[in-house]
Amino acid sequence: MSEDLTVVHKRNGDTLKSGIALQLDNRESVEQNYYTGAQPIFRFDGYVLGPKSLDFRQSDLLVDPGDIDPITNTATEYRIVNRPEFFSPDQHWELLLDWNRGN
């Protein structure tokens, strides 16, 4: 399943850029369990069209202000957990993201 979001890029509490279009793809649960053991997590592949100047880094947050978690009443946050890859031929980023509830 794929979902299109508009997110805010944050690092160390600072907003770096707003209005970033993100394609979010679910990872298969079997693959998630293999990489994480018994601890359930929510892991996604993320794709962003845009220049290298966006400068995504491991541990940065992508926040979806349009999706408020009903339990925590905060915006949904996705943390970058890999070393982001930039592909210059078509100017896109590939990111591995974990959903962080209530951070």
N, C-alpha and C positions, 0 to 999 in steps of 0.2 A: 504494500500500500504506500502511496506517495501523497504527500500533502504540501501545499505551497503556503508559506508563511511570510510575513514581513516582520523582521526582528531588529533589535537594537544590539549593537556590538559593544560590550563592556570589558574593561580590564582594570583590575584593582579598584573597583568601585567607580571608575570614571567612564563616561560615555564617549566612545570613539566615533561612532557613526550610527545614525538612525536610518530607517527605511530600507534596510537590506533585504532583498528577495532571497529566500532560502527554500530549497526543495528538500523536504525531510522524508527519508525512506526508512520504514521499519526494518530492523534486522530480524532474521528468523530466530525463534525462541531456542531451537536446538543449538544454533551458533552462539547465542548469548550464554546459554548454560555451559557450553564447552569452555568458553573463555573466562567465565566468572565463577565457576563452581556452583555451589548450592545457593549462594546469595542471589536473590532475584534482582535484576536491574532492568532498566529500560534503555536500550542502546539503539542509536539511529545513525544512518549515513546521511550526511548533509552535503549539498551542492550549492555553490554560490557563483553566479556569473558576475565577473567584475575584475578589475585590474589587480595587479600584485600589490599596489599601494594600500589595499584594504588591510594587509598585514595581520592576518589571523595567527595566533600563537596558542600553544598548549595551555590549558587552564583558563583561557578567555571564556566569557559567557555570551551566549546569544539569547536575548530575552524577548519573548513574544508578549507584548503588552496587551494584545487583543484576546489572550486566552488566560482568564483568571481561574486559578485552581479553587474549587468550591470548599476544599478542606482547609487550606492555608490562607485563602483570600489574597494571594499574591500572584503576580504574573509568572507564567511558566518559564523556567530557565533551562537552557541546555549548555552543558559544559563541554568544551573541546578537550578530548582525552588522548588525542594522537598528535603527531607532528603534522600539521596541516600541509597538504600538497597543492601547489599551484601548477596549472598546466597552461603554458603560454600559447600554444597554437589556437585555442579557442577561448582563452582568458577566463578560466574557471578554477575554483577552489574545491577540493574534496576534504571533508572533515568527518571525524568520528565523534559522535556526541552522546553524552549521557544526560538523561532527564534528571534534574535535581528538584525534588519536591520540597518547597518551603525554605529554600536557601536565600 
